[in-house]
Amino acid sequence: MQTLTEIKSLLESRGLRPKKSLGQNFLVDQNLIRKLVDAAGVGPGSLVLEVGPGTGTLTEELLSRGCEVVACELDDELARLLTERIPPTLRPDERQRFTLVHGDCLDGKRALSPRIVGALRGRPFALVANLPYAAATPLMSTILIDHPECRTLAVTIQREVAERLGAAPGGKEYGALAVLAQSLAHVRPVATLPRECFWPRPDVTSAMVLLTRRADPLVSDPAALGAFLRELFAHRRKQFGAVLGRGVDWPSVAAAPGCEGIVPTLRAEQLSVPQVVALGKALGRL
């Protein structure tokens, strides 16, 4: 596994520096890299999507454990570095276990890159990645909604986003992301990562979090849930009766299963995850 000295040397030999514009903060704590892979529970034969592989430290750990890795790198120079470095380290019969997708992981705001989709070929996979901060929320949301074949998401992300994923009703962190994640997956914090675990040091603290897809998701149509949540939480400080419109028969909604106590004068952030789902079903949105 690459050390900080080796990472710096790899970059310096090519005249490169980490790009703040792309959120390039490399995870350099080897114990935490192993902890992330351990949390994901991947091993020989596992298909893994890694976004933002950087110089390939996590990639090499995944490959050493027998995983097949589809790595997506946006940076031109780092993509070239990965192409030159990783395949030669593998035996000829192992090289099919590494696929590099050079480009953005997302196609627009709410779709996974077609090249990634093509490389995964509809097979069950896990997302295991030290995610660039800007990509974390849209990527995880897209995978949760559109790719049920992704059973596990083990990621390092900004601590604020991790807190939003596991937030309880009533707090400022609770919102659409929490309801989406908790409706479709079990969310477990794994570790807090101080800034010293990265190079260069980011301006914020990070966290490692594990999402394991529910065997019994609370909704059958995740895309409809996503659309409903965008509407419901668009004006989170407003009473949701005003947000959802005046034509709703609220007494009928209150009588629907799971909607006991729901009145239009509440704000969306006051509803539990099951209540939000029940409300969506009662309104015919889910």
C-alpha positions in Angstrom: 0.0 0.0 0.0 1.3 3.4 -0.9 2.8 5.6 1.8 2.5 9.4 1.9 6.1 9.6 0.7 5.4 7.3 -2.2 2.2 9.3 -3.2 4.2 12.6 -3.1 6.9 10.9 -5.2 4.5 9.6 -7.8 3.0 13.1 -8.3 6.3 14.9 -8.2 7.8 12.6 -10.8 5.1 13.8 -13.2 5.2 17.5 -12.1 1.7 17.2 -10.5 0.1 18.7 -7.4 -3.3 17.8 -5.8 -6.0 20.0 -7.3 -8.2 21.7 -4.8 -10.8 22.4 -7.5 -11.3 18.6 -7.9 -11.4 18.0 -4.1 -8.2 16.0 -4.3 -7.4 15.1 -0.6 -5.7 11.7 -0.6 -6.5 9.4 2.3 -3.0 8.4 3.5 -3.7 6.6 6.7 -3.2 2.9 5.8 -5.1 1.6 8.8 -8.1 3.6 7.8 -7.9 2.4 4.2 -8.0 -1.2 5.5 -10.8 -0.3 7.9 -12.9 1.0 5.0 -12.4 -2.2 3.0 -13.1 -4.3 6.0 -16.3 -2.3 6.7 -17.4 -2.9 3.1 -17.0 -6.7 3.5 -15.6 -7.2 0.0 -13.2 -9.9 -1.0 -12.3 -12.3 -3.7 -14.9 -12.1 -6.5 -16.5 -8.9 -5.3 -17.2 -6.2 -7.9 -16.3 -2.7 -6.5 -16.9 0.7 -7.9 -14.3 3.2 -6.7 -14.8 6.9 -7.5 -11.9 9.3 -7.2 -9.0 6.7 -6.9 -6.3 9.3 -7.1 -2.9 7.6 -7.2 -4.5 4.2 -6.6 -3.8 3.5 -2.9 -7.3 2.1 -2.1 -7.5 0.5 -5.6 -4.4 -1.5 -4.9 -5.7 -2.7 -1.5 -9.0 -3.8 -3.2 -7.1 -5.6 -5.9 -4.9 -7.3 -3.4 -8.0 -8.8 -1.8 -9.2 -10.3 -5.0 -11.8 -7.7 -5.9 -12.7 -6.7 -9.4 -12.4 -2.9 -9.5 -14.1 -0.4 -11.8 -12.4 2.9 -11.0 -13.6 6.3 -12.2 -11.1 9.2 -12.4 -12.0 12.6 -13.7 -8.4 14.1 -13.6 -6.6 13.6 -16.9 -3.1 13.2 -15.4 -4.2 10.9 -12.6 -6.1 8.7 -15.1 -2.9 8.4 -17.1 -0.9 7.6 -13.9 -3.4 4.8 -13.0 -3.2 3.4 -16.5 0.6 3.3 -16.4 0.9 2.0 -12.8 -1.8 -0.5 -12.0 -2.1 -3.0 -14.9 1.7 -3.7 -14.9 1.4 -4.7 -11.2 -1.1 -7.5 -12.0 -0.5 -10.8 -13.6 -1.8 -11.2 -17.1 -4.7 -13.4 -15.9 -5.6 -10.7 -13.3 -5.7 -7.6 -15.5 -9.3 -8.1 -16.4 -10.0 -7.3 -12.7 -9.2 -3.6 -13.3 -11.2 -1.2 -15.5 -10.5 2.5 -15.6 -13.3 4.9 -16.6 -11.8 8.3 -17.4 -14.4 11.0 -16.9 -17.1 12.2 -14.6 -18.9 9.6 -12.5 -22.2 11.3 -13.1 -24.1 12.0 -16.4 -25.9 15.2 -15.4 -27.1 15.5 -11.8 -29.1 12.3 -11.3 -27.6 9.6 -13.5 -24.5 7.4 -13.3 -22.1 7.7 -16.1 -23.1 5.4 -19.0 -19.5 4.2 -19.2 -19.6 3.1 -15.6 -23.0 1.5 -16.1 -21.5 -0.4 -19.1 -18.5 -1.6 -17.1 -20.7 -2.8 -14.2 -23.0 -4.6 -16.6 -25.9 -4.8 -14.2 -24.0 -7.0 -11.8 -24.2 -6.7 -8.0 -21.5 -4.3 -6.8 -20.3 -2.3 -3.8 -19.3 1.4 -3.8 -16.0 1.7 -1.8 -14.4 5.1 -2.1 -12.8 8.1 -0.6 -15.3 10.3 -2.3 -14.5 13.9 -3.5 -16.8 16.0 -1.3 -18.7 17.6 -4.3 -19.6 14.3 -5.7 -20.7 12.5 -2.6 -24.3 13.5 -2.1 -25.5 13.3 -5.8 -23.5 10.1 -6.4 -24.8 8.2 -3.3 -28.4 9.5 -4.0 -28.2 8.3 -7.6 -26.9 4.9 -6.6 -29.5 4.4 -3.9 -32.4 5.4 -6.2 -31.4 3.9 -9.6 -29.0 1.0 -8.8 -30.5 -1.5 -6.3 -27.8 -3.9 -7.5 -25.4 -1.8 -5.3 -25.9 -3.6 -2.0 -23.2 -1.7 0.0 -21.8 1.8 0.1 -18.7 2.2 2.2 -17.3 5.7 1.8 -15.3 8.5 3.4 -17.2 11.8 3.1 -17.5 15.2 4.8 -18.6 14.6 8.3 -21.5 17.0 7.8 -22.9 14.8 5.0 -22.4 11.7 7.2 -24.4 13.3 9.9 -27.2 14.2 7.4 -27.4 10.5 6.3 -28.1 9.3 9.8 -29.9 12.2 11.2 -33.1 12.0 13.3 -36.2 14.1 12.9 -36.2 17.6 14.3 -32.5 18.5 13.9 -31.0 20.8 11.3 -29.2 17.9 9.7 -32.4 16.0 9.0 -33.8 16.3 5.5 -34.4 14.7 2.2 -31.0 12.8 2.2 -31.7 11.2 5.6 -35.2 10.1 4.6 -33.9 8.7 1.3 -31.0 6.9 2.8 -32.9 5.5 5.8 -35.8 4.3 3.7 -33.6 2.3 1.4 -30.6 1.3 3.6 -29.3 0.8 7.1 -26.9 3.7 7.9 -23.9 3.0 10.2 -21.2 5.4 11.2 -17.8 3.7 11.1 -15.2 6.3 12.1 -14.4 10.0 12.3 -11.4 10.9 10.3 -9.3 13.9 11.4 -7.9 16.2 8.8 -4.4 14.8 9.5 -5.5 11.5 7.8 -5.4 13.2 4.4 -2.9 14.9 2.2 -3.3 17.8 1.6 -5.3 18.4 4.8 -8.9 19.4 4.0 -10.6 22.3 5.6 -13.2 20.1 7.3 -13.3 16.8 9.3 -14.4 13.7 7.4 -16.2 10.5 8.4 -16.4 7.0 7.3 -19.9 5.6 6.9 -21.5 2.3 5.8 -24.8 2.0 4.0 -26.2 -1.5 3.6 -29.3 -1.7 1.4 -32.4 -2.9 3.2 -33.8 -6.3 2.3 -37.2 -4.7 2.9 -37.1 -1.1 1.7 -39.8 1.2 2.9 -40.8 2.1 -0.7 -41.1 0.1 -3.9 -40.3 3.1 -6.2 -37.2 4.9 -5.0 -37.4 7.4 -7.9 -40.9 8.4 -6.9 -39.6 8.9 -3.3 -36.7 11.0 -4.5 -39.1 13.3 -6.4 -41.5 13.5 -3.5 -38.7 14.4 -1.1 -37.4 17.2 -3.4 -40.9 18.7 -3.3 -41.5 18.1 0.4 -38.2 19.5 1.7 -37.9 22.3 -0.9 -39.0 24.9 1.7 -38.2 23.0 4.9 -39.1 25.9 7.2 -42.6 26.2 5.8 -45.6 24.2 7.0 -45.8 21.3 4.5 -49.5 21.9 4.0 -48.6 25.1 2.2 -45.7 23.4 0.3 -47.9 20.5 -1.0 -50.9 22.7 -2.0 -54.3 23.6 -0.8 -56.3 20.8 -2.6 -55.3 18.0 -0.2 -58.0 16.3 1.8 -56.0 16.4 5.1 -58.6 14.6 7.3 -58.4 11.7 4.8 -54.6 11.8 4.9 -54.7 11.7 8.7 -56.8 8.6 8.7 -54.5 6.7 6.4 -52.2 4.0 7.8 -49.1 5.5 9.5 -50.4 9.0 9.2 -51.9 9.3 12.7 -51.0 12.7 14.1 -49.9 14.2 10.8 -51.4 17.7 10.3 -50.6 20.2 7.6 -49.3 22.8 10.1 -46.2 20.6 10.8 -42.9 21.1 9.0 -41.4 18.3 7.0 -38.4 18.1 9.3 -40.8 17.1 12.2 -41.9 13.9 10.5 -40.1 10.6 11.1 -38.9 8.6 8.1 -41.9 6.1 8.3 -44.3 9.1 8.6 -42.8 10.8 5.4 -43.2 7.5 3.6 -46.8 7.1 4.9 -47.6 10.6 3.9 -46.3 10.0 0.4 -48.4 6.9 0.1 -51.5 8.6 1.4 -51.1 11.4 -1.2 -50.7 8.9 -4.0 -47.1 9.9 -4.6 -45.5 6.6 -3.6 
